């Protein structure tokens, strides 16, 4: 198959894009396969627009002239590479771009310790990003496969969207998987606000029962999901009633719901509290409020907790992804 020639003559070209994926597509389409990326820098909006626009990426790509031809004057002035503070690596390097995508040092160290890292750093930047994306998804999917959940509690701290995540999962079960079952709501000393759950479940034809009630499945092959009070991240002793209920009712599947818009310290606290309660699955909410998703990779490498759901809006149907690693990869790095 022949490759079409680039639309532009040899030289250096500067352009701004929203995502690395957009940069890769633009380079391939406009500059052709011979183009190479020489610089990538984040550019923040100025003035009042900084409150409404996410930072963009300024990319400088180079088309080299044929070996037997004189290089023409570049269309735009070449932009020298700047050095990222602390590591002596150029900001346009793979390491610099991964850091600006929000990837944590933990995830970066995991990549750098792999046998293929040196090969990745020698690839053209757009190819290295695509390979890195696939590598991260492989790391996130390395745990042994599990059967789909069917008897699970949705746990999480106050304000993370536990009940909304449960509603979204109910819509997955009913509309995508054509399964039925019922929901059990539980309260201890304090009321457990159900929000839209009763009305939404009724619309789906899913019964909602208040504990004490039957907690075993009511239909063959059906599901039973539990809406529980919030867990405490600061006072683990307050979670004893949650733990007792889960153990007594033999609810071994436990979906930890995390608000992805929280800062990293709060996320780590909530994650630790969820692990103490025996979390087996993970759901992220409020992704529509998060400009950089790279920080979430750290939570996908734990072999004991399987990613279940990622939600990107307040709607109780849709606006969710079941393939969590692939969704995060699309928002941080190009897939191909």
C-alpha positions as CSV (number, residue, x, y, z in Angstrom):
1,X,0.0,0.0,0.0
2,X,1.5,3.3,-1.0
3,X,1.7,6.2,1.5
4,X,0.5,9.6,0.4
5,X,3.0,12.4,0.6
6,X,2.7,14.9,3.4
7,X,0.7,18.1,2.8
8,X,3.6,20.3,3.9
9,X,7.2,20.8,2.7
10,X,10.2,20.0,5.0
11,X,10.5,22.2,8.0
12,X,9.3,22.7,11.6
13,X,5.7,23.1,12.3
14,X,4.0,24.3,15.6
15,X,0.4,23.6,16.4
16,X,-1.9,23.3,19.4
17,X,-4.2,20.4,20.3
18,X,-6.4,19.3,23.2
19,X,-5.0,15.7,23.7
20,X,-2.0,13.6,22.7
21,X,-4.4,11.4,20.6
22,X,-5.4,14.5,18.6
23,X,-1.7,15.3,18.0
24,X,-1.0,11.8,16.7
25,X,-3.9,12.0,14.3
26,X,-2.9,15.5,13.1
27,X,0.7,14.5,12.5
28,X,-0.2,11.5,10.5
29,X,-2.8,13.3,8.4
30,X,-1.0,16.5,7.7
31,X,2.7,15.8,8.0
32,X,2.9,12.1,7.0
33,X,4.8,9.1,8.5
34,X,8.2,10.7,8.1
35,X,7.4,13.5,10.6
36,X,8.9,13.4,14.0
37,X,7.9,15.2,17.2
38,X,10.6,17.4,18.7
39,X,8.7,19.3,21.5
40,X,5.5,19.0,23.5
41,X,4.6,21.6,26.0
42,X,1.4,22.4,28.0
43,X,-0.1,25.9,27.2
44,X,-2.6,27.3,29.7
45,X,-5.4,29.7,28.5
46,X,-4.9,33.3,29.5
47,X,-7.2,36.0,30.9
48,X,-10.8,35.1,31.7
49,X,-10.6,32.0,29.4
50,X,-8.4,30.2,31.9
51,X,-11.5,29.6,34.0
52,X,-13.3,27.8,31.2
53,X,-10.7,26.1,29.0
54,X,-8.5,23.2,29.9
55,X,-4.7,23.6,29.1
56,X,-3.8,22.7,25.5
57,X,-0.6,21.0,24.2
58,X,1.7,22.9,21.9
59,X,3.4,20.4,19.6
60,X,6.4,21.1,17.4
61,X,6.9,18.5,14.6
62,X,9.7,18.3,12.1
63,X,9.7,17.1,8.5
64,X,13.3,16.4,7.4
65,X,14.3,17.1,3.8
66,X,15.6,14.3,1.6
67,X,19.2,13.4,2.2
68,X,20.3,14.8,-1.2
69,X,18.4,18.1,-0.9
70,X,19.2,21.4,0.8
71,X,17.0,22.1,3.8
72,X,14.6,25.0,3.1
73,X,14.0,27.7,5.7
74,X,11.5,26.3,8.3
75,X,7.9,27.5,8.0
76,X,8.0,28.4,11.7
77,X,10.9,29.1,14.1
78,X,12.2,26.0,15.8
79,X,11.2,25.9,19.5
80,X,14.1,24.5,21.7
81,X,13.3,21.8,24.1
82,X,12.9,22.9,27.7
83,X,14.1,20.7,30.6
84,X,11.6,19.3,33.2
85,X,12.6,20.3,36.7
86,X,14.3,17.6,38.7
87,X,15.1,14.9,36.2
88,X,17.2,16.5,33.5
89,X,14.9,15.1,30.8
90,X,13.5,17.2,28.0
91,X,9.9,18.1,28.4
92,X,9.2,16.8,25.0
93,X,10.4,13.3,26.0
94,X,8.2,10.4,26.7
95,X,8.8,10.8,30.4
96,X,7.9,14.5,30.4
97,X,4.7,14.0,28.5
98,X,3.6,11.1,30.7
99,X,4.1,13.3,33.8
100,X,2.0,16.1,32.2
101,X,-0.8,13.7,31.4
102,X,-1.1,13.2,35.2
103,X,0.6,9.9,35.4
104,X,2.0,9.4,39.0
105,X,5.5,8.5,39.8
106,X,4.3,5.1,41.0
107,X,2.8,4.3,37.6
108,X,5.8,5.8,35.8
109,X,8.3,3.8,37.9
110,X,6.3,0.6,37.0
111,X,6.8,1.5,33.3
112,X,10.4,2.4,33.6
113,X,11.2,-0.9,35.4
114,X,9.8,-2.9,32.6
115,X,12.1,-4.7,30.1
116,X,10.6,-2.7,27.1
117,X,11.1,0.8,28.5
118,X,14.4,1.5,26.7
119,X,12.8,0.4,23.4
120,X,9.9,2.7,24.0
121,X,12.1,5.7,24.6
122,X,13.8,5.1,21.3
123,X,10.6,5.2,19.3
124,X,9.1,8.3,17.7
125,X,7.1,10.0,20.4
126,X,3.6,9.4,18.9
127,X,4.4,5.6,18.5
128,X,5.9,5.5,22.0
129,X,2.7,7.0,23.4
130,X,0.5,4.4,21.7
131,X,2.7,1.6,22.9
132,X,2.7,3.0,26.4
133,X,-1.1,3.1,26.4
134,X,-1.3,-0.6,25.4
135,X,1.3,-1.5,28.0
136,X,-0.6,0.3,30.8
137,X,-3.8,-1.6,29.8
138,X,-1.9,-4.9,29.9
139,X,-0.7,-4.1,33.5
140,X,-4.2,-3.2,34.5
141,X,-5.7,-6.4,33.1
142,X,-3.1,-8.8,34.4
143,X,-5.3,-10.2,37.3
144,X,-7.0,-13.5,37.0
145,X,-10.5,-13.3,35.5
146,X,-13.5,-13.3,37.8
147,X,-17.1,-14.2,37.3
148,X,-19.5,-11.2,36.9
149,X,-20.8,-9.8,40.1
150,X,-24.3,-10.8,41.2
151,X,-24.4,-10.3,45.0
152,X,-22.5,-7.1,45.9
153,X,-22.6,-4.2,48.3
154,X,-21.7,-0.7,47.0
155,X,-19.5,1.0,49.7
156,X,-17.8,4.4,49.9
157,X,-17.5,7.6,51.8
158,X,-20.2,10.3,51.9
159,X,-20.6,12.3,48.7
160,X,-18.8,9.9,46.3
161,X,-22.0,9.0,44.5
162,X,-22.5,5.4,45.8
163,X,-26.2,5.3,45.1
164,X,-25.8,6.9,41.6
165,X,-23.1,4.3,40.8
166,X,-25.5,1.6,41.9
167,X,-28.2,3.0,39.7
168,X,-25.9,3.1,36.7
169,X,-24.9,-0.5,37.4
170,X,-28.6,-1.5,37.6
171,X,-29.1,0.0,34.1
172,X,-26.1,-2.1,32.8
173,X,-27.6,-5.2,34.3
174,X,-31.2,-4.6,33.0
175,X,-30.5,-3.1,29.6
176,X,-27.2,-4.6,28.5
177,X,-27.2,-7.9,30.3
178,X,-31.0,-8.5,30.5
179,X,-30.7,-9.7,34.1
180,X,-33.2,-9.0,36.9
181,X,-33.0,-9.1,40.7
182,X,-33.6,-6.8,43.7
183,X,-31.9,-4.2,45.8
184,X,-31.6,-4.2,49.6
185,X,-31.2,-0.9,51.4
186,X,-29.6,-0.9,54.9
187,X,-29.5,1.7,57.7
188,X,-27.7,1.6,61.1
189,X,-28.0,4.4,63.6
190,X,-28.4,7.1,61.0
191,X,-30.7,7.3,58.0
192,X,-29.3,6.2,54.6
193,X,-30.6,8.7,52.1
194,X,-31.7,6.8,49.0
195,X,-32.0,9.7,46.6
196,X,-33.4,8.6,43.2
197,X,-32.9,4.9,43.8
198,X,-36.5,3.9,44.7
199,X,-38.1,5.7,41.7
200,X,-35.4,4.6,39.3
201,X,-35.5,1.0,40.4
202,X,-39.3,1.0,40.0
203,X,-38.9,2.3,36.5
204,X,-36.5,-0.6,35.7
205,X,-38.8,-3.1,37.4
206,X,-36.3,-3.9,40.1
207,X,-37.8,-4.3,43.6
208,X,-36.2,-2.4,46.5
209,X,-36.5,-3.9,50.0
210,X,-35.5,-2.4,53.3
211,X,-33.4,-4.5,55.7
212,X,-34.3,-6.6,57.6
213,X,-35.6,-8.6,54.7
214,X,-34.6,-11.5,52.5
215,X,-31.1,-11.0,51.2
216,X,-30.8,-14.0,49.0
217,X,-31.6,-13.8,45.3
218,X,-35.3,-14.0,44.4
219,X,-35.0,-15.1,40.8
220,X,-32.9,-17.8,39.3
221,X,-29.6,-16.3,37.9
222,X,-30.6,-12.9,39.3
223,X,-28.7,-10.3,41.3
224,X,-28.9,-8.9,44.8
225,X,-27.3,-5.5,45.4
226,X,-26.9,-3.7,48.7
227,X,-27.1,0.1,49.2
228,X,-25.3,0.8,52.5
229,X,-24.5,3.8,54.7
230,X,-21.3,5.7,54.1
231,X,-18.0,4.4,55.4
232,X,-15.7,6.7,57.4
233,X,-12.2,7.4,56.1
234,X,-10.9,9.1,59.3
235,X,-12.4,6.8,61.9
236,X,-12.0,3.1,60.9
237,X,-13.7,2.0,64.1
238,X,-16.9,3.6,62.9
239,X,-17.0,1.0,60.0
240,X,-17.4,-2.0,62.3
241,X,-21.1,-2.2,61.8
242,X,-20.6,-2.2,58.0
243,X,-18.0,-5.0,58.3
244,X,-20.3,-7.0,60.6
245,X,-23.2,-6.7,58.3
246,X,-21.2,-7.7,55.2
247,X,-19.7,-10.8,57.0
248,X,-23.0,-11.9,58.6
249,X,-24.9,-11.7,55.3
250,X,-22.0,-13.3,53.4
251,X,-21.7,-10.4,50.9
252,X,-18.3,-11.3,49.5
253,X,-18.5,-8.9,46.5
254,X,-17.8,-5.4,47.6
255,X,-17.7,-2.5,45.2
256,X,-15.7,0.5,46.4
257,X,-16.9,3.7,44.9
258,X,-14.3,6.5,44.6
259,X,-15.0,10.1,43.6
260,X,-12.3,10.7,41.0
261,X,-12.5,14.5,41.5
262,X,-11.1,14.2,45.0
263,X,-7.4,15.1,45.5
264,X,-4.9,12.3,45.6
265,X,-4.6,12.3,49.4
266,X,-8.4,11.9,49.8
267,X,-8.4,9.2,47.2
268,X,-5.7,7.2,49.0
269,X,-7.6,7.5,52.3
270,X,-10.8,6.3,50.8
271,X,-9.1,3.5,49.0
272,X,-7.3,2.3,52.2
273,X,-10.7,2.3,54.1
274,X,-12.3,0.3,51.3
275,X,-9.5,-2.3,51.4
276,X,-10.0,-2.6,55.1
277,X,-13.6,-3.5,54.4
278,X,-12.6,-6.1,51.9
279,X,-13.3,-4.3,48.6
280,X,-13.2,-6.6,45.6
281,X,-14.2,-4.2,42.8
282,X,-13.8,-0.6,42.0
283,X,-16.0,2.1,40.6
284,X,-15.0,5.7,39.7
285,X,-17.5,8.6,39.7
286,X,-17.5,12.3,38.7
287,X,-15.0,11.8,35.8
288,X,-16.8,14.7,34.0
289,X,-15.2,17.0,36.6
290,X,-11.6,15.6,36.2
291,X,-9.3,17.3,33.7
292,X,-6.6,14.7,34.0
293,X,-7.3,11.0,34.5
294,X,-3.7,9.8,34.7
295,X,-3.8,9.6,38.5
296,X,-6.3,6.8,38.3
297,X,-3.8,4.3,36.9
298,X,-2.4,3.6,40.3
299,X,-5.7,2.0,41.4
300,X,-5.8,-0.3,38.4
301,X,-2.7,-2.3,39.3
302,X,-3.9,-3.8,42.5
303,X,-4.6,-7.5,41.6
304,X,-7.0,-7.9,44.6
305,X,-9.4,-5.2,43.4
306,X,-11.0,-5.4,39.9
307,X,-12.1,-2.2,38.0
308,X,-15.9,-2.5,37.5
309,X,-17.3,0.8,36.3
310,X,-16.4,4.4,35.4
311,X,-19.0,7.1,35.3
312,X,-18.8,10.4,33.3
313,X,-22.0,12.2,34.2
314,X,-25.0,12.4,36.6
315,X,-27.4,10.6,34.3
316,X,-28.7,7.3,35.9
317,X,-28.5,5.6,32.5
318,X,-25.5,5.7,30.1
319,X,-22.5,8.0,30.7
320,X,-20.6,4.9,32.0
321,X,-17.8,2.6,30.9
322,X,-17.2,-1.0,31.9
323,X,-13.8,-1.3,30.3
324,X,-12.1,1.1,32.8
325,X,-8.5,0.8,31.6
326,X,-9.4,1.5,28.0
327,X,-11.5,4.5,29.0
328,X,-8.7,6.0,31.0
329,X,-6.2,5.2,28.3
330,X,-8.3,7.2,25.7
331,X,-8.2,10.2,28.0
332,X,-4.5,10.1,28.8
333,X,-2.7,8.5,25.9
334,X,-3.6,7.4,22.3
335,X,-4.6,3.8,21.8
336,X,-3.1,3.3,18.3
